Amino acid sequence: MASLAETYDVALVDLDGVVYIGPGPVDHAAEALAKARADGMRLAFVTNNAARPPRAVAEHLSRLGIAVSSDEVVTSAQAAARVLADMLPKGASVLVVGGEGLVAALQERGLRPVSDLAGDPLAVVQGFHPDVGWRQLAEGSYAVAAGLPWVASNTDRTLPTPRGTAPGNGTLVDAIRAATGRAPAVAGKPEPPMHREAVLRSGARRPLVVGDRLDTDIEGARRVGADSLLVLTGVTDPVGLVRAPAAQRPTYVGSDLRALRESADAVTVLAGLARCGGASAVVEGGQLVVRLSRGHDTTAKLDVLRAVCGAAWAVGDPVTVDGVETVLAEAGWTVHPSTEGPY
């Protein structure tokens, strides 16, 4: 049976929490991506993080043993720059609340990045950068309060780091929102401009969205009708997946990027699909119950997770069944107190 890598022409692969966390690699990522390429799948690395230009991202990936050109990297900064280029005259000035990723993306589209109102900007663009501070946020607030169009690269509230979960660009956007009472247009996942940018740059005809976040990667895929693979190496943990709202449920789920070489049957997760491998799940009186067939491989905890999702999702939206944490812990999954934390 064909693997996911053989079924889809391009994988639109998220980066933070999927390929790397901070400077270091996610386990198995480089090898899995190389094997997917060998199976005929093309790759596009699609990130909501607007901090760095594609060249810097490609260099980072190369250091991790992943051969990639800058043309294969698509950032939310590029999606935001295209949105602005569609609304502004060529050569227009844009106030940047962010870093070099936004600067490079604006220049690529023939727009002129500026750092304050003295540069006569016609719009404001905001994206994550670790050095964004009060002065940039204040300048952005003055411009937004004056009525300039405001585009955010993304509004991810969190960012996975080697030390845990840190504030993402959404928290910085909230600072300007609070100061001005306005809300930005958003280019990054889950909004369609990010998917459009990735498809245009990769030439994908049947893309597979691969990510670790339900509220960006998976919801974004569902909004445009694309299939998706959730990997449990970043933000979403197993309990969060089981309790996912219908708009954020993936087509497939895998422990990590090695799932790209699995068949669809081995990783499909679907409401009503409550028997997977030797595991089956059922909701009885509001309580989740898992049964394992005799001889079931107790290490096949992914089968348990898929079966649990199938049973819980079939009950309705939102998921209100009890016992999710217990059955997943018994299957060997690490269960966190919160459903939105680093897995």
The 8 nearest C-alpha neighbors of each residue, nearest first, counted from 0:
[[1, 262, 2, 263, 264, 261, 5, 3],
 [2, 0, 262, 5, 6, 3, 263, 4],
 [1, 3, 262, 261, 260, 5, 4, 6],
 [2, 4, 6, 259, 5, 262, 260, 7],
 [5, 3, 40, 2, 35, 259, 6, 7],
 [4, 6, 2, 3, 1, 7, 38, 39],
 [7, 5, 3, 4, 2, 1, 8, 40],
 [8, 6, 205, 9, 206, 4, 5, 3],
 [7, 9, 40, 205, 206, 41, 203, 6],
 [10, 8, 41, 206, 42, 40, 203, 7],
 [9, 11, 207, 42, 12, 206, 208, 43],
 [12, 10, 208, 43, 209, 44, 45, 207],
 [13, 11, 209, 44, 45, 10, 43, 208],
 [12, 14, 45, 210, 46, 44, 209, 17],
 [13, 15, 18, 17, 46, 19, 16, 12],
 [16, 14, 19, 17, 20, 18, 13, 159],
 [15, 17, 233, 20, 19, 232, 14, 18],
 [16, 18, 14, 15, 19, 232, 13, 211],
 [19, 17, 14, 25, 28, 24, 16, 15],
 [20, 18, 24, 25, 15, 23, 16, 17],
 [19, 21, 16, 160, 15, 23, 161, 22],
 [20, 22, 160, 23, 161, 19, 15, 159],
 [23, 21, 20, 19, 24, 59, 161, 160],
 [22, 24, 19, 20, 21, 25, 63, 161],
 [25, 23, 19, 18, 26, 20, 63, 22],
 [24, 26, 19, 18, 28, 27, 20, 17],
 [25, 27, 28, 24, 255, 29, 18, 19],
 [28, 26, 30, 29, 31, 25, 257, 256],
 [29, 27, 31, 18, 26, 30, 25, 256],
 [30, 28, 32, 65, 31, 27, 64, 33],
 [29, 31, 33, 32, 27, 28, 34, 257],
 [32, 30, 257, 34, 28, 33, 29, 256],
 [31, 33, 35, 29, 34, 30, 28, 36],
 [34, 32, 30, 36, 35, 31, 29, 37],
 [33, 35, 37, 31, 36, 32, 30, 38],
 [36, 34, 32, 38, 37, 4, 33, 40],
 [37, 35, 40, 39, 33, 38, 34, 41],
 [36, 38, 34, 35, 39, 33, 40, 32],
 [37, 39, 35, 36, 40, 5, 4, 34],
 [40, 38, 36, 37, 5, 41, 35, 4],
 [39, 41, 36, 4, 8, 9, 35, 38],
 [42, 40, 9, 36, 8, 10, 39, 43],
 [43, 41, 10, 9, 11, 44, 40, 71],
 [42, 44, 71, 11, 72, 12, 45, 10],
 [45, 43, 72, 12, 13, 11, 73, 71],
 [46, 44, 73, 13, 12, 74, 11, 43],
 [45, 47, 74, 13, 48, 14, 75, 73],
 [46, 48, 75, 187, 74, 153, 49, 188],
 [49, 47, 46, 50, 127, 75, 74, 126],
 [48, 50, 76, 100, 126, 127, 75, 51],
 [49, 51, 128, 100, 127, 98, 48, 99],
 [50, 52, 100, 49, 99, 55, 56, 53],
 [51, 53, 100, 54, 55, 103, 99, 56],
 [54, 52, 56, 69, 72, 55, 57, 51],
 [53, 55, 69, 57, 56, 52, 58, 68],
 [56, 54, 58, 57, 53, 52, 51, 59],
 [55, 57, 53, 59, 58, 54, 60, 51],
 [58, 56, 60, 54, 69, 59, 55, 67],
 [59, 57, 61, 55, 56, 60, 54, 62],
 [58, 60, 56, 62, 57, 61, 55, 63],
 [61, 59, 63, 57, 65, 62, 58, 56],
 [60, 62, 65, 58, 64, 63, 66, 59],
 [63, 61, 59, 60, 64, 58, 65, 57],
 [64, 62, 60, 61, 65, 24, 59, 29],
 [63, 65, 61, 62, 29, 66, 60, 30],
 [66, 64, 61, 60, 29, 63, 67, 62],
 [65, 67, 61, 64, 60, 68, 57, 33],
 [66, 68, 57, 65, 71, 61, 69, 60],
 [69, 67, 70, 71, 57, 66, 72, 54],
 [68, 70, 54, 53, 57, 71, 72, 67],
 [71, 69, 68, 72, 53, 73, 200, 67],
 [70, 72, 43, 69, 68, 44, 67, 73],
 [73, 71, 44, 69, 53, 70, 43, 45],
 [74, 72, 45, 44, 197, 46, 71, 53],
 [75, 73, 46, 76, 77, 45, 47, 49],
 [74, 76, 47, 78, 187, 152, 77, 49],
 [75, 77, 49, 79, 101, 74, 78, 152],
 [78, 76, 80, 104, 75, 74, 79, 81],
 [77, 79, 75, 81, 193, 76, 80, 196],
 [80, 78, 186, 76, 82, 77, 152, 81],
 [79, 81, 77, 83, 105, 82, 78, 104],
 [80, 82, 84, 78, 83, 79, 85, 77],
 [83, 81, 79, 85, 80, 84, 78, 86],
 [84, 82, 80, 86, 85, 81, 87, 79],
 [85, 83, 81, 87, 86, 82, 80, 108],
 [84, 86, 82, 83, 87, 81, 88, 80],
 [85, 87, 83, 84, 82, 88, 81, 89],
 [86, 88, 84, 83, 85, 91, 89, 121],
 [89, 87, 91, 90, 86, 84, 85, 110],
 [88, 90, 91, 109, 110, 87, 84, 108],
 [89, 91, 110, 109, 111, 88, 92, 87],
 [92, 90, 110, 89, 88, 111, 87, 93],
 [91, 93, 120, 111, 112, 121, 110, 113],
 [94, 92, 120, 112, 122, 123, 113, 121],
 [93, 95, 123, 113, 114, 120, 112, 124],
 [96, 94, 124, 97, 114, 125, 113, 123],
 [97, 95, 125, 135, 124, 139, 126, 136],
 [96, 98, 126, 128, 125, 127, 95, 131],
 [99, 97, 128, 100, 50, 101, 102, 96],
 [98, 100, 102, 101, 51, 103, 50, 52],
 [101, 99, 51, 52, 50, 49, 103, 102],
 [102, 100, 104, 76, 99, 103, 98, 105],
 [101, 103, 99, 105, 100, 104, 112, 106],
 [102, 104, 106, 100, 101, 105, 99, 107],
 [105, 103, 77, 101, 107, 106, 102, 80],
 [106, 104, 110, 108, 80, 102, 107, 103],
 [105, 107, 109, 103, 110, 108, 104, 111],
 [106, 108, 104, 105, 109, 103, 110, 80],
 [109, 107, 105, 106, 110, 84, 80, 104],
 [110, 108, 106, 90, 107, 89, 105, 111],
 [109, 111, 90, 105, 106, 91, 108, 92],
 [110, 112, 92, 90, 91, 93, 106, 113],
 [113, 111, 93, 92, 102, 94, 95, 105],
 [114, 112, 94, 118, 93, 115, 95, 92],
 [113, 115, 94, 95, 112, 118, 116, 96],
 [116, 114, 117, 118, 113, 138, 94, 120],
 [115, 117, 118, 119, 120, 142, 114, 94],
 [116, 118, 115, 119, 120, 114, 113, 94],
 [117, 119, 116, 120, 113, 115, 92, 114],
 [120, 118, 117, 116, 92, 121, 115, 93],
 [121, 119, 92, 93, 122, 94, 118, 116],
 [120, 122, 93, 92, 147, 119, 91, 123],
 [123, 121, 148, 93, 147, 120, 149, 94],
 [124, 122, 94, 149, 93, 148, 95, 150],
 [125, 123, 150, 95, 151, 149, 96, 94],
 [124, 126, 96, 151, 97, 152, 95, 150],
 [127, 125, 97, 152, 49, 151, 168, 96],
 [126, 128, 168, 50, 49, 97, 48, 129],
 [127, 129, 50, 97, 130, 98, 131, 126],
 [130, 128, 131, 127, 50, 132, 98, 97],
 [129, 131, 128, 132, 98, 97, 127, 50],
 [132, 130, 128, 129, 97, 135, 133, 96],
 [133, 131, 134, 135, 130, 136, 129, 137],
 [132, 134, 136, 135, 137, 131, 138, 174],
 [135, 133, 137, 136, 132, 138, 131, 139],
 [136, 134, 138, 137, 133, 96, 132, 139],
 [135, 137, 133, 139, 134, 138, 140, 132],
 [136, 138, 140, 134, 139, 135, 133, 141],
 [139, 137, 135, 141, 140, 136, 115, 134],
 [138, 140, 136, 142, 137, 141, 143, 135],
 [139, 141, 137, 143, 175, 138, 142, 144],
 [142, 140, 144, 138, 139, 143, 145, 137],
 [143, 141, 145, 139, 140, 144, 147, 138],
 [142, 144, 140, 147, 146, 145, 141, 139],
 [143, 145, 141, 146, 179, 142, 140, 147],
 [146, 144, 142, 143, 147, 141, 140, 179],
 [147, 145, 143, 144, 148, 142, 149, 122],
 [146, 148, 122, 143, 145, 142, 149, 121],
 [149, 147, 122, 123, 146, 150, 143, 121],
 [148, 150, 123, 183, 124, 122, 147, 184],
 [151, 149, 184, 124, 183, 185, 123, 125],
 [152, 150, 125, 185, 153, 124, 183, 126],
 [151, 153, 126, 75, 186, 187, 79, 76],
 [154, 152, 187, 151, 185, 155, 47, 186],
 [169, 153, 155, 168, 156, 172, 151, 152],
 [156, 154, 169, 167, 157, 168, 153, 158],
 [155, 157, 169, 167, 170, 166, 154, 168],
 [158, 156, 167, 166, 165, 155, 164, 159],
 [157, 159, 167, 165, 164, 166, 160, 156],
 [160, 158, 164, 163, 16, 165, 20, 233],
 [159, 161, 21, 163, 162, 20, 164, 158],
 [162, 160, 163, 21, 20, 159, 23, 22],
 [163, 161, 160, 164, 159, 165, 21, 20],
 [164, 162, 160, 161, 159, 341, 165, 340],
 [163, 165, 159, 158, 160, 157, 341, 340],
 [164, 166, 158, 157, 159, 167, 163, 160],
 [167, 165, 157, 158, 156, 170, 168, 164],
 [168, 166, 157, 156, 158, 169, 155, 170],
 [167, 169, 127, 171, 170, 154, 155, 172],
 [154, 170, 168, 156, 155, 172, 171, 167],
 [169, 171, 173, 168, 172, 156, 167, 166],
 [172, 170, 168, 174, 173, 169, 175, 167],
 [171, 173, 169, 174, 170, 175, 176, 168],
 [172, 174, 176, 170, 171, 175, 177, 169],
 [175, 173, 171, 177, 172, 176, 178, 170],
 [174, 176, 178, 140, 177, 172, 173, 179],
 [177, 175, 173, 180, 181, 179, 174, 178],
 [178, 176, 174, 175, 180, 179, 173, 181],
 [177, 179, 175, 176, 180, 174, 140, 144],
 [180, 178, 176, 181, 144, 177, 175, 140],
 [179, 181, 176, 177, 178, 182, 175, 144],
 [182, 180, 176, 179, 183, 143, 144, 177],
 [181, 183, 176, 184, 180, 149, 179, 172],
 [184, 182, 149, 150, 151, 185, 181, 148],
 [183, 185, 150, 151, 149, 186, 182, 148],
 [186, 184, 151, 150, 153, 187, 152, 183],
 [187, 185, 79, 152, 192, 78, 193, 190],
 [188, 186, 153, 193, 75, 152, 190, 47],
 [189, 187, 190, 215, 219, 193, 216, 47],
 [188, 219, 190, 215, 218, 187, 216, 191],
 [189, 191, 188, 187, 192, 186, 219, 193],
 [190, 192, 194, 193, 195, 189, 223, 219],
 [193, 191, 195, 186, 194, 190, 78, 196],
 [194, 192, 187, 196, 78, 195, 191, 188],
 [195, 193, 197, 191, 196, 192, 198, 188],
 [194, 196, 192, 198, 193, 197, 199, 191],
 [197, 195, 193, 199, 194, 198, 78, 192],
 [196, 198, 194, 200, 195, 199, 201, 73],
 [197, 199, 201, 195, 203, 202, 200, 196],
 [200, 198, 196, 202, 197, 201, 195, 203],
 [199, 201, 197, 198, 202, 196, 73, 70],
 [202, 200, 198, 203, 199, 197, 43, 71],
 [201, 203, 198, 199, 200, 204, 197, 9],
 [204, 202, 198, 201, 206, 9, 205, 8],
 [203, 205, 206, 202, 8, 9, 198, 7],
 [206, 204, 7, 8, 203, 9, 207, 225],
 [207, 205, 9, 203, 10, 7, 8, 204],
 [206, 208, 10, 227, 226, 11, 7, 209],
 [207, 209, 227, 11, 10, 228, 12, 220],
 [210, 208, 12, 228, 227, 11, 229, 13],
 [211, 209, 13, 229, 216, 212, 230, 17],
 [210, 212, 230, 233, 229, 234, 235, 17],
 [213, 211, 216, 214, 215, 235, 210, 234],
 [212, 214, 217, 247, 215, 216, 218, 211],
 [213, 215, 218, 212, 247, 217, 216, 189],
 [216, 214, 189, 188, 218, 219, 212, 213],
 [217, 215, 219, 210, 212, 218, 213, 188],
 [218, 216, 213, 220, 219, 247, 249, 215],
 [217, 219, 247, 221, 214, 220, 215, 189],
 [189, 220, 218, 222, 216, 217, 221, 188],
 [219, 221, 225, 217, 218, 222, 223, 224],
 [220, 222, 224, 218, 223, 219, 225, 217],
 [223, 221, 219, 220, 224, 218, 191, 189],
 [224, 222, 221, 220, 225, 219, 191, 194],
 [223, 225, 221, 222, 220, 226, 219, 227],
 [226, 224, 220, 223, 221, 227, 207, 206],
 [227, 225, 207, 250, 208, 220, 224, 221],
 [226, 228, 208, 250, 249, 207, 209, 217],
 [227, 229, 251, 209, 252, 249, 250, 208],
 [228, 230, 252, 210, 211, 209, 249, 251],
 [231, 229, 255, 253, 211, 254, 232, 252],
 [232, 230, 254, 233, 255, 211, 236, 235],
 [231, 233, 230, 16, 342, 17, 255, 211],
 [234, 232, 16, 211, 341, 342, 231, 235],
 [233, 235, 341, 340, 212, 211, 342, 339],
 [236, 234, 212, 339, 239, 211, 233, 231],
 [235, 237, 342, 239, 238, 231, 338, 240],
 [238, 236, 240, 239, 241, 235, 304, 334],
 [239, 237, 241, 240, 236, 338, 242, 324],
 [240, 238, 338, 242, 236, 237, 241, 235],
 [239, 241, 237, 243, 238, 242, 236, 235],
 [242, 240, 308, 238, 239, 243, 237, 311],
 [241, 243, 239, 318, 240, 238, 244, 317],
 [242, 244, 240, 241, 239, 247, 248, 245],
 [245, 243, 246, 247, 317, 316, 242, 248],
 [244, 246, 247, 248, 316, 243, 317, 312],
 [245, 247, 244, 218, 248, 221, 243, 222],
 [248, 246, 218, 213, 245, 217, 244, 243],
 [247, 249, 245, 246, 243, 217, 244, 250],
 [250, 248, 227, 251, 217, 228, 229, 247],
 [249, 251, 227, 226, 268, 267, 228, 248],
 [252, 250, 267, 228, 266, 268, 249, 227],
 [251, 253, 229, 228, 266, 230, 268, 267],
 [254, 252, 230, 258, 255, 266, 229, 231],
 [253, 255, 231, 230, 232, 252, 258, 256],
 [256, 254, 230, 253, 257, 231, 232, 258],
 [257, 255, 258, 28, 31, 259, 230, 27],
 [256, 258, 31, 259, 255, 260, 27, 261],
 [257, 259, 261, 256, 253, 260, 255, 254],
 [260, 258, 3, 257, 4, 261, 256, 35],
 [259, 261, 2, 258, 4, 257, 3, 35],
 [262, 260, 2, 258, 259, 3, 265, 263],
 [263, 261, 2, 265, 264, 1, 3, 0],
 [262, 264, 265, 266, 267, 3, 261, 2],
 [265, 263, 262, 267, 266, 261, 0, 268],
 [266, 264, 262, 263, 267, 261, 275, 276],
 [265, 267, 251, 263, 252, 264, 253, 268],
 [268, 266, 251, 264, 263, 250, 265, 269],
 [269, 267, 251, 305, 250, 266, 309, 252],
 [270, 268, 309, 272, 271, 267, 250, 308],
 [269, 271, 309, 313, 312, 272, 310, 308],
 [270, 272, 309, 313, 273, 310, 269, 312],
 [273, 271, 309, 269, 270, 274, 306, 268],
 [272, 274, 306, 309, 310, 280, 279, 271],
 [275, 273, 279, 306, 278, 272, 280, 276],
 [276, 274, 302, 278, 306, 277, 279, 273],
 [275, 277, 278, 302, 274, 295, 279, 265],
 [276, 278, 292, 295, 291, 275, 279, 302],
 [279, 277, 291, 275, 303, 276, 274, 290],
 [278, 280, 274, 290, 273, 306, 289, 275],
 [281, 279, 289, 273, 306, 307, 288, 310],
 [280, 282, 288, 310, 287, 283, 289, 279],
 [281, 283, 287, 286, 285, 288, 284, 310],
 [284, 282, 286, 285, 281, 287, 288, 320],
 [283, 285, 286, 282, 287, 320, 321, 281],
 [284, 286, 320, 283, 282, 321, 287, 319],
 [285, 287, 321, 283, 282, 284, 320, 322],
 [288, 286, 282, 322, 281, 321, 320, 283],
 [287, 289, 281, 280, 282, 286, 290, 283],
 [290, 288, 280, 279, 281, 291, 326, 287],
 [289, 291, 279, 278, 280, 292, 288, 281],
 [292, 290, 278, 277, 295, 279, 293, 289],
 [291, 293, 277, 295, 294, 278, 290, 279],
 [294, 292, 295, 291, 277, 296, 290, 278],
 [293, 295, 292, 296, 277, 291, 297, 278],
 [296, 294, 277, 292, 293, 297, 291, 278],
 [297, 295, 298, 299, 294, 277, 300, 291],
 [296, 298, 299, 295, 300, 330, 294, 331],
 [297, 299, 296, 300, 331, 330, 301, 295],
 [300, 298, 301, 297, 296, 302, 303, 295],
 [299, 301, 303, 302, 298, 330, 304, 331],
 [300, 302, 304, 303, 299, 305, 253, 254],
 [303, 301, 275, 305, 300, 304, 299, 276],
 [304, 302, 300, 306, 301, 278, 305, 307],
 [305, 303, 301, 307, 306, 302, 308, 300],
 [304, 306, 308, 302, 268, 307, 303, 301],
 [307, 305, 273, 309, 303, 274, 308, 280],
 [308, 306, 304, 310, 309, 305, 280, 311],
 [309, 307, 241, 305, 311, 306, 310, 312],
 [310, 308, 270, 273, 272, 271, 306, 269],
 [309, 311, 273, 307, 313, 308, 281, 312],
 [312, 310, 308, 313, 314, 309, 307, 318],
 [313, 311, 270, 314, 309, 310, 315, 308],
 [312, 314, 270, 271, 310, 311, 315, 309],
 [315, 313, 312, 311, 310, 318, 316, 282],
 [316, 314, 313, 312, 317, 318, 311, 319],
 [317, 315, 318, 244, 245, 312, 314, 319],
 [316, 318, 244, 315, 319, 242, 245, 243],
 [319, 317, 316, 242, 315, 320, 311, 312],
 [318, 320, 317, 321, 285, 242, 315, 316],
 [321, 319, 285, 286, 318, 287, 311, 322],
 [322, 320, 286, 323, 287, 285, 319, 324],
 [321, 323, 325, 287, 324, 286, 326, 320],
 [324, 322, 325, 326, 321, 327, 287, 238],
 [323, 325, 327, 322, 326, 328, 238, 334],
 [324, 326, 328, 322, 323, 327, 329, 330],
 [327, 325, 329, 328, 323, 324, 330, 322],
 [326, 328, 330, 324, 329, 332, 325, 323],
 [327, 329, 332, 331, 325, 330, 326, 324],
 [328, 330, 326, 327, 331, 325, 332, 324],
 [331, 329, 327, 328, 300, 332, 326, 303],
 [332, 330, 328, 329, 333, 300, 327, 298],
 [333, 331, 328, 327, 330, 334, 300, 237],
 [332, 334, 328, 335, 331, 342, 327, 237],
 [335, 333, 332, 328, 324, 336, 238, 237],
 [334, 336, 337, 333, 338, 340, 236, 342],
 [335, 337, 334, 338, 340, 339, 324, 238],
 [338, 336, 335, 339, 340, 239, 334, 238],
 [337, 339, 239, 238, 340, 236, 335, 336],
 [340, 338, 337, 235, 234, 239, 236, 341],
 [339, 341, 234, 338, 337, 342, 235, 164],
 [342, 340, 234, 233, 163, 164, 159, 235],
 [341, 236, 233, 232, 234, 340, 231, 235]]
